[in-house]
Amino acid sequence: MKKNISILFAACSILMLGSCKKWLSISPKIEMSTDKVFSSEQTVKDALSGVYVLMKDQSVYGQDLSYRYIDNMASLWEVTSASMDESFNLHQYNKVTPQVDNIYGKLYNAIANLNNIIENIELNKSVFKSKDLYDIIKGESLALRAFLHFDLMRLYGPVPSKAESGGPKLAYVENISKEINVPISFEEYKTRILRDLHEAQLLLKNDPLLFYSAEALRSPSEFAKIANMNEFFANRTSRMNYYAAKSIEARVNLWYGDKPQAYEAAMEVINAKNADGTRKFDINKTRNALIGKTDNLLVCEQIFGLFDYNLPNKYTLSFANGQLFNGKNSDKIVKTMFGNTGTDIRELYLWEKRDYIGGVSKFITNKYNSSAMNRQIPIIRLSELYFIAIESSASKSTVQPLWDEYRATRYIAPKTLPVGEALLRSEILIEFRKEFYAEGQLFYLYKRYNSPKSEILFASALLSPNYVLPLPKTELGN
């Protein structure tokens, strides 16, 4: 008997759900026979590529979870009074319910499509000419499912330090069903994320990124030299790869307070080597990337990012046109945040003053002013693994070299890591703000630290920190 499934935008879409329906009851709107969708290797590849398209939607990593709403929630942009941006900036989520619900729905929509793939490639293994391709597609799908569920936890779940006292619970959706998916405990949710990541890593044991350099897989001329390599395996850092799954594992473990496991996972990525003994991911490449103005998004440091051909247009609309900015001049960014070092390459090369009609000036970041080959939205970068390892290590003398190297590559003075958790957190916050501005990560650090307003740089006097986005009303009955 033929089985029908929903493809791409069909499952769990906001537009298709009536007010009386629970969001996590997966009820397909558009149905297509699995005989057609999973009839060949190419159609399976297309189905997975469709998930990456969903992830680049403006409501998720194509904008709102990369540099707009998520960074408004971290007080990184100046906002207009009574605007949606101001509501996110002040953590007044009840004023932007459609937007908050939309993010939730889009993330679960992508998960639903991944579940379609995972379930149906198992039933259609015969279409694969290569076991490696089957393993990598399933591995990518499982790791992406874990990644998306984890971001749902980081947004809608409890502050980690308060999880034991209760808070919202989320469903970990692993199948396509019209039945309600029951929310589970904070700890069980972690177990399922890590289970997916570990299974994914086993399946990705033949990921080409383990055997070839990121540059060789990314450069068309170098990739062409690799014999018998399927084009699907090109540019592995623009897809969920083995090291990306390991990096997300490090993130997850630190979120849940499992520092030894976080340290181990982070160091595996940091220490990864190519066949010739060179570093798989090299933090020293940042210097040439920024000073040469060839790679403002630091694709050279990205473990995983989303290639977005439309980034130049997004840069123009959001940044060059002055929509997202902080200050009329360099005072707030250069003086207050960077400390006016005069040497920090991020301070010198990633920010600029723009003048607009009417004598208005704004200080904007040019991070997203990307070249043709570097239109890749950062999801996780090497420097974050350095921070995870530094925070997780039981011996700060062991990770002092990582801290020294990180600071040297940013052209800032050496500094001894402080002793004591509170002082270390303060130091990491200072650097994290500079490093991940406009990348959608600072809010999550504030949430993990449960930061008071006094720790939130540029916070409005009206802000009352609230790190838990409200679940859609249709979910509250679960």
C-alpha positions as CSV (number, residue, x, y, z in Angstrom):
1,M,0.0,0.0,0.0
2,K,1.3,3.4,-0.8
3,K,1.9,5.8,2.0
4,N,1.4,9.5,1.7
5,I,3.6,12.1,3.4
6,S,3.7,15.9,3.6
7,I,6.7,17.5,1.9
8,L,8.5,20.8,2.7
9,F,6.0,23.4,3.8
10,A,3.1,21.1,4.4
11,A,3.7,19.7,7.9
12,C,3.0,21.7,11.0
13,S,2.7,24.9,9.1
14,I,1.1,27.8,10.9
15,L,-1.1,28.7,8.0
16,M,-2.7,25.3,7.9
17,L,-3.5,24.9,11.6
18,G,-6.9,25.9,12.8
19,S,-7.2,27.6,16.2
20,C,-8.6,24.4,17.7
21,K,-5.6,22.2,16.7
22,K,-2.6,21.4,18.7
23,W,0.6,22.6,17.0
24,L,2.4,19.3,17.6
25,S,-0.3,17.2,16.0
26,I,1.3,16.7,12.6
27,S,-1.6,16.9,10.1
28,P,-0.4,17.1,6.5
29,K,-2.0,19.6,4.2
30,I,-0.2,18.6,1.0
31,E,0.3,14.9,0.4
32,M,2.5,13.1,-2.1
33,S,3.2,9.4,-2.5
34,T,6.5,8.3,-1.0
35,D,7.0,6.2,-4.1
36,K,7.6,9.5,-5.9
37,V,9.4,11.5,-3.2
38,F,11.9,8.7,-2.3
39,S,12.1,7.0,-5.7
40,S,15.8,7.9,-6.3
41,E,18.9,9.2,-4.7
42,Q,18.3,12.6,-6.3
43,T,14.8,13.0,-4.9
44,V,16.1,12.1,-1.4
45,K,18.9,14.6,-1.8
46,D,16.2,17.2,-2.9
47,A,14.1,16.4,0.2
48,L,17.1,17.1,2.5
49,S,18.1,20.2,0.6
50,G,14.5,21.4,1.2
51,V,15.1,21.3,4.9
52,Y,18.1,23.6,4.6
53,V,15.8,25.9,2.5
54,L,13.3,25.9,5.4
55,M,16.1,26.7,7.9
56,K,17.0,29.8,5.8
57,D,13.5,31.2,6.1
58,Q,13.5,34.8,7.3
59,S,11.6,33.7,10.5
60,V,14.4,31.4,11.5
61,Y,18.1,31.4,10.6
62,G,17.7,33.5,7.5
63,Q,17.1,36.5,9.8
64,D,15.2,36.4,13.0
65,L,17.3,33.8,14.8
66,S,20.6,35.0,13.4
67,Y,20.7,38.8,13.7
68,R,17.3,40.4,14.2
69,Y,14.8,39.4,16.9
70,I,17.2,37.1,18.7
71,D,19.8,39.9,18.9
72,N,17.2,42.5,19.9
73,M,16.5,40.1,22.8
74,A,20.2,40.6,23.7
75,S,19.9,44.4,23.5
76,L,22.3,44.7,20.6
77,W,20.3,47.1,18.4
78,E,18.7,50.5,18.9
79,V,15.0,50.2,18.4
80,T,12.0,52.3,17.4
81,S,9.4,53.0,20.1
82,A,6.3,50.8,19.9
83,S,7.9,48.5,17.2
84,M,8.1,44.8,17.2
85,D,11.9,45.2,17.6
86,E,11.3,47.1,20.8
87,S,9.0,44.4,22.1
88,F,11.7,41.8,21.6
89,N,14.3,44.2,23.1
90,L,12.2,44.6,26.3
91,H,11.3,40.9,26.4
92,Q,7.6,41.8,26.1
93,Y,6.8,38.7,24.1
94,N,3.0,39.1,24.7
95,K,3.1,42.0,22.2
96,V,4.7,39.9,19.5
97,T,2.8,36.7,19.9
98,P,2.4,36.0,16.1
99,Q,6.2,36.3,15.6
100,V,7.1,34.2,18.6
101,D,4.6,31.5,17.6
102,N,5.9,31.6,14.0
103,I,9.4,30.8,15.1
104,Y,8.1,27.9,17.1
105,G,6.0,26.6,14.2
106,K,8.8,27.0,11.6
107,L,11.3,25.0,13.7
108,Y,8.9,22.2,14.3
109,N,8.0,22.3,10.6
110,A,11.6,21.6,9.6
111,I,11.7,18.8,12.2
112,A,8.6,17.2,10.7
113,N,10.3,17.2,7.3
114,L,13.4,15.6,8.8
115,N,11.2,12.9,10.3
116,N,9.7,12.3,6.9
117,I,13.2,11.7,5.5
118,I,14.5,9.5,8.4
119,E,11.4,7.3,8.3
120,N,11.2,6.9,4.6
121,I,14.8,6.3,3.6
122,E,14.7,3.4,6.0
123,L,11.8,2.0,4.0
124,N,13.5,2.8,0.7
125,K,17.1,1.8,1.1
126,S,17.1,0.1,-2.2
127,V,17.2,3.5,-4.0
128,F,20.7,4.2,-2.7
129,K,23.6,3.1,-4.9
130,S,26.0,3.8,-2.1
131,K,25.8,3.0,1.6
132,D,27.9,6.0,2.4
133,L,25.3,8.3,0.8
134,Y,22.5,6.7,2.9
135,D,24.6,7.0,6.1
136,I,25.4,10.6,5.5
137,I,21.9,11.6,4.6
138,K,20.5,9.9,7.7
139,G,23.3,11.2,9.8
140,E,22.7,14.8,8.7
141,S,19.0,14.4,9.3
142,L,19.4,13.1,12.8
143,A,21.9,15.7,13.8
144,L,19.7,18.5,12.3
145,R,16.8,17.1,14.2
146,A,18.8,17.3,17.4
147,F,20.1,20.8,16.6
148,L,16.6,22.2,15.9
149,H,15.1,20.6,19.1
150,F,18.0,22.1,21.1
151,D,17.3,25.6,19.8
152,L,13.6,25.1,20.7
153,M,14.9,24.3,24.2
154,R,17.2,27.4,24.3
155,L,14.2,29.6,23.3
156,Y,11.1,28.1,24.9
157,G,12.6,25.9,27.6
158,P,13.5,26.9,31.2
159,V,16.6,28.7,32.3
160,P,19.0,25.7,32.9
161,S,19.8,26.7,36.5
162,K,16.1,26.8,37.3
163,A,15.0,23.6,35.4
164,E,14.8,21.5,38.5
165,S,12.1,23.8,40.0
166,G,9.9,23.3,36.9
167,G,9.2,25.4,33.9
168,P,7.9,24.7,30.4
169,K,8.3,21.3,28.9
170,L,8.7,20.6,25.2
171,A,8.0,17.6,23.0
172,Y,10.8,15.8,21.2
173,V,9.2,14.9,17.9
174,E,10.6,11.8,16.3
175,N,7.8,10.6,13.9
176,I,5.1,11.8,11.6
177,S,1.8,11.4,13.3
178,K,-1.6,13.0,13.8
179,E,-1.4,12.2,17.4
180,I,-0.3,14.8,20.0
181,N,3.3,14.6,20.9
182,V,3.6,14.7,24.7
183,P,6.1,17.1,26.3
184,I,8.9,15.5,28.3
185,S,11.1,16.5,31.1
186,F,14.2,18.7,30.8
187,E,16.5,15.7,31.4
188,E,14.7,13.3,29.1
189,Y,14.9,16.0,26.4
190,K,18.6,16.1,26.8
191,T,18.9,12.3,26.6
192,R,17.0,12.3,23.2
193,I,19.1,15.2,21.8
194,L,22.4,13.4,22.7
195,R,21.1,10.1,21.4
196,D,20.3,11.6,18.0
197,L,23.7,13.3,17.9
198,H,25.6,10.2,18.9
199,E,23.8,8.1,16.3
200,A,24.4,10.8,13.7
201,Q,28.2,10.8,14.5
202,L,28.4,7.0,13.9
203,L,26.6,7.4,10.6
204,L,28.9,10.3,9.6
205,K,32.1,8.3,10.2
206,N,32.7,8.4,6.4
207,D,31.9,12.1,6.1
208,P,34.4,13.5,3.5
209,L,35.3,16.3,5.9
210,L,37.0,13.7,8.0
211,F,39.4,12.8,5.1
212,Y,39.7,16.1,3.1
213,S,40.2,19.7,4.2
214,A,37.3,22.0,4.3
215,E,39.0,24.2,1.7
216,A,39.4,21.2,-0.7
217,L,35.7,20.4,-0.4
218,R,34.7,24.1,-0.7
219,S,36.9,25.2,-3.7
220,P,35.4,24.0,-7.1
221,S,38.9,23.6,-8.6
222,E,40.2,21.6,-5.6
223,F,37.0,19.5,-5.3
224,A,37.3,18.6,-9.0
225,K,40.6,17.0,-8.3
226,I,39.1,14.4,-5.8
227,A,38.4,11.3,-7.8
228,N,34.9,9.8,-7.8
229,M,33.5,12.3,-5.3
230,N,29.7,12.8,-5.5
231,E,29.0,16.5,-5.9
232,F,26.5,16.2,-3.0
233,F,29.6,16.1,-0.7
234,A,31.0,19.5,-1.8
235,N,31.3,22.3,0.8
236,R,30.6,20.2,3.8
237,T,30.7,23.1,6.2
238,S,27.5,24.4,4.6
239,R,25.8,21.3,5.7
240,M,25.5,19.4,9.0
241,N,28.7,17.4,9.1
242,Y,30.5,15.2,11.6
243,Y,32.3,18.1,13.3
244,A,29.2,20.2,13.4
245,A,27.4,17.3,15.2
246,K,30.3,17.1,17.6
247,S,30.2,20.9,18.1
248,I,26.5,20.9,18.9
249,E,27.1,18.1,21.3
250,A,29.6,20.4,23.1
251,R,26.9,23.1,23.2
252,V,24.3,20.8,24.6
253,N,26.5,19.4,27.3
254,L,27.5,22.9,28.5
255,W,23.9,24.0,28.5
256,Y,23.0,21.1,30.7
257,G,26.0,21.6,33.0
258,D,27.9,18.5,31.9
259,K,31.3,20.2,31.6
260,P,33.6,17.2,31.2
261,Q,31.6,16.0,28.2
262,A,31.4,19.5,26.8
263,Y,35.2,19.9,27.1
264,E,35.9,16.5,25.4
265,A,33.6,17.3,22.5
266,A,34.9,20.8,22.0
267,M,38.6,19.7,22.1
268,E,37.9,16.9,19.5
269,V,36.9,19.7,17.0
270,I,39.7,22.1,18.0
271,N,42.3,19.4,17.7
272,A,41.0,17.9,14.4
273,K,43.7,17.5,11.8
274,N,43.9,17.1,8.0
275,A,45.8,14.2,6.4
276,D,48.9,16.4,6.1
277,G,48.9,17.3,9.8
278,T,47.5,20.8,9.4
279,R,44.5,22.0,11.4
280,K,41.1,21.1,10.1
281,F,39.8,24.4,11.5
282,D,42.4,27.1,12.1
283,I,41.5,30.2,14.3
284,N,44.6,31.9,12.9
285,K,42.9,32.4,9.5
286,T,40.7,35.1,11.0
287,R,43.5,37.7,10.6
288,N,43.8,37.5,6.9
289,A,40.0,37.1,6.5
290,L,39.2,40.4,8.2
291,I,42.3,42.5,7.4
292,G,42.0,41.5,3.7
293,K,38.3,42.1,3.8
294,T,37.6,38.9,2.0
295,D,35.6,37.0,4.6
296,N,33.7,39.2,7.1
297,L,31.5,36.3,8.2
298,L,34.5,34.2,9.0
299,V,33.4,31.3,6.9
300,C,37.0,30.1,7.3
301,E,36.1,29.5,11.0
302,Q,32.6,28.1,10.5
303,I,32.1,24.5,11.5
304,F,28.6,24.8,10.1
305,G,26.8,27.6,8.3
306,L,23.9,28.0,5.9
307,F,24.8,29.2,2.4
308,D,22.4,32.0,1.4
309,Y,22.7,33.4,-2.1
310,N,20.5,36.4,-1.0
311,L,22.9,37.6,1.7
312,P,23.9,40.7,-0.2
313,N,20.3,41.8,-0.4
314,K,19.8,41.0,3.3
315,Y,22.9,43.1,4.1
316,T,21.5,46.0,2.2
317,L,18.0,45.9,3.7
318,S,19.0,45.2,7.3
319,F,22.4,46.9,7.7
320,A,23.5,49.2,4.9
321,N,20.1,50.9,4.9
322,G,20.4,51.5,8.6
323,Q,17.6,49.3,10.0
324,L,19.9,47.5,12.4
325,F,22.5,49.8,14.1
326,N,23.8,50.7,17.5
327,G,24.6,54.4,18.0
328,K,25.1,57.4,15.8
329,N,28.9,57.1,16.0
330,S,31.5,54.8,17.4
331,D,31.1,55.7,21.1
332,K,28.9,52.7,22.1
333,I,30.6,50.0,20.1
334,V,34.2,51.1,19.8
335,K,34.6,52.8,23.2
336,T,32.1,51.0,25.4
337,M,32.2,47.4,24.0
338,F,35.7,47.1,22.5
339,G,37.4,49.5,24.9
340,N,38.9,51.6,22.1
341,T,41.9,49.3,21.7
342,G,42.9,50.6,18.3
343,T,44.2,47.1,17.5
344,D,41.2,44.6,17.8
345,I,40.6,43.6,14.2
346,R,36.9,43.2,14.8
347,E,36.7,46.8,16.1
348,L,38.7,48.0,13.1
349,Y,37.2,46.0,10.3
350,L,33.7,44.9,11.2
351,W,32.0,48.2,12.0
352,E,31.6,51.5,10.2
353,K,29.7,54.8,10.4
354,R,27.1,55.5,7.6
355,D,25.6,58.8,6.8
356,Y,22.0,59.0,5.6
357,I,19.7,61.6,4.1
358,G,18.7,64.3,6.5
359,G,22.1,64.4,8.3
360,V,21.4,61.1,10.2
361,S,24.4,58.9,11.0
362,K,24.3,55.3,12.2
363,F,27.0,52.9,13.3
364,I,26.5,49.5,11.6
365,T,28.2,46.2,11.3
366,N,29.4,45.2,7.8
367,K,29.8,41.5,8.9
368,Y,27.1,40.4,6.4
369,N,28.7,42.3,3.5
370,S,29.9,39.1,2.1
371,S,31.7,38.1,-1.1
372,A,30.3,35.7,-3.6
373,M,32.0,32.6,-2.1
374,N,31.3,33.6,1.5
375,R,27.6,34.0,1.7
376,Q,27.2,31.7,4.6
377,I,25.2,32.5,7.7
378,P,27.2,31.3,10.7
379,I,25.6,28.6,12.9
380,I,28.6,27.6,14.9
381,R,32.2,28.8,14.7
382,L,35.5,27.6,16.0
383,S,35.9,30.4,18.5
384,E,32.8,29.2,20.3
385,L,34.4,25.9,20.8
386,Y,37.4,27.7,22.3
387,F,35.0,29.4,24.8
388,I,33.3,26.1,25.6
389,A,36.6,24.4,26.3
390,I,37.8,27.2,28.4
391,E,34.7,27.4,30.5
392,S,34.4,23.6,30.8
393,S,38.0,22.7,31.7
394,A,38.7,21.7,35.3
395,S,42.2,23.2,34.9
396,K,42.4,26.8,33.7
397,S,46.2,26.4,33.2
398,T,45.4,23.7,30.6
399,V,43.3,26.0,28.5
400,Q,45.3,29.2,29.0
401,P,47.0,28.5,25.7
402,L,43.6,28.5,24.0
403,W,42.7,31.8,25.5
404,D,46.1,33.2,24.5
405,E,45.7,32.0,20.9
406,Y,42.2,33.4,20.7
407,R,43.2,36.8,21.9
408,A,46.3,36.9,19.7
409,T,44.2,36.2,16.6
410,R,41.9,39.1,17.4
411,Y,45.0,41.4,18.1
412,I,44.2,42.1,21.7
413,A,46.6,41.9,24.6
414,P,47.4,38.7,26.5
415,K,45.5,38.2,29.7
416,T,45.6,35.5,32.4
417,L,42.3,33.6,32.8
418,P,40.7,34.6,36.1
419,V,40.2,32.2,39.0
420,G,36.7,31.5,40.1
421,E,33.5,30.8,38.2
422,A,32.0,34.3,38.6
423,L,35.1,36.1,37.3
424,L,35.5,33.6,34.4
425,R,31.9,34.1,33.4
426,S,32.4,37.8,33.4
427,E,35.5,37.5,31.2
428,I,33.7,35.2,28.8
429,L,30.7,37.6,28.5
430,I,33.0,40.5,27.6
431,E,34.6,38.6,24.8
432,F,31.4,36.8,23.7
433,R,29.7,40.1,23.0
434,K,32.5,41.2,20.7
435,E,32.9,37.9,18.9
436,F,29.3,37.0,18.1
437,Y,27.6,40.3,17.5
438,A,24.8,39.8,14.9
439,E,25.2,36.0,15.0
440,G,22.3,35.2,17.3
441,Q,24.2,33.6,20.2
442,L,24.5,36.2,22.9
443,F,20.9,35.8,24.2
444,Y,21.5,32.2,24.8
445,L,24.6,32.9,26.9
446,Y,22.6,35.5,29.0
447,K,20.0,32.8,29.5
448,R,22.4,30.1,30.5
449,Y,24.0,32.5,33.0
450,N,20.5,33.8,34.0
451,S,22.1,37.2,33.7
452,P,20.6,40.1,35.7
453,K,20.0,43.3,33.8
454,S,23.3,44.8,35.1
455,E,25.2,42.2,33.0
456,I,23.4,43.0,29.8
457,L,25.4,45.7,27.9
458,F,23.2,48.4,26.3
459,A,20.1,47.2,28.1
460,S,17.2,49.6,28.2
461,A,16.2,51.0,31.6
462,L,12.7,49.5,30.8
463,L,14.0,45.9,30.4
464,S,12.9,43.3,32.8
465,P,14.8,40.2,31.7
466,N,12.7,37.2,30.8
467,Y,14.6,34.4,29.1
468,V,11.7,32.1,28.4
469,L,9.7,32.7,25.3
470,P,6.0,31.7,25.8
471,L,4.7,28.5,24.2
472,P,1.8,29.0,21.7
473,K,-1.5,28.9,23.6
474,T,-2.5,25.8,21.7
475,E,0.4,24.0,23.4
476,L,-0.3,25.1,27.0
477,G,-2.9,22.3,27.5
478,N,-0.3,19.6,26.9
